[in-house]
């Protein structure tokens, strides 16, 4: 077999394993579709922290029975997006400032390790792919469409680093944290100034440069500071 073809097949299989790992705890069928859509809406700020969610209204919205809605919300509860309280019902979580800072402190350590693995295991082709990931315009982040494009760019950036780290099991365990991080941050969209987004973009560019240069220590430190410092930029 041609070596290039063999490597292409090998990479395709690796990507399939990564996707399988990421989806290993997600519900299937209609419940999975509903969970994915609700998660997307929460990340984009369509639902706000503390907002109540009606099982009946959601069932009507998605034209389904209560059962798949219940399964979807159960998954989102396990992922940290919603909570179910006696005599209150289901509502979007409203973390305290301390809880949010704790979350980003832990998340920053995980992403820093991913950067170290990426530096150790990267290929030239992967370096080029990382360098090619560029941010979209950030002046209109109050607009849902532009916000979605910006979040997609952030996802591509971190996904590429984890692909370079070549640790699909760990990626499968921790990929959900990146979505939860976006959810926490975009709840403060009214506070996210153009300058803050530009600063975060500059930090990602610096991280990519250090990864490509093979400077593991600097790249890891920059990633740690980048993730850990996000809440202070969004919620000053």
Secondary structure, DSSP 4 states (H G I P E B T S, - for coil): --HHHHHHHHHHHHHHHHHHHHTTTS--HHHHHHHHHHHHHHHHTSSPTT-EE-HHHHHHHHT--HHHHHHHHHHHHHHTSEEEETTTEEEE----HHHHHHHHHHHHHHHHHHHHHHHHH--HHHHHHHHT------TTTTSHHHHHHHHHHHHHHHHHHHHHHT-HHHHHHHHHHHHHHHHHHHTTGGG--HHHHHHHHHHHHHHHHHHHHT-HHHHHHHHHHHHHTHHHHH--
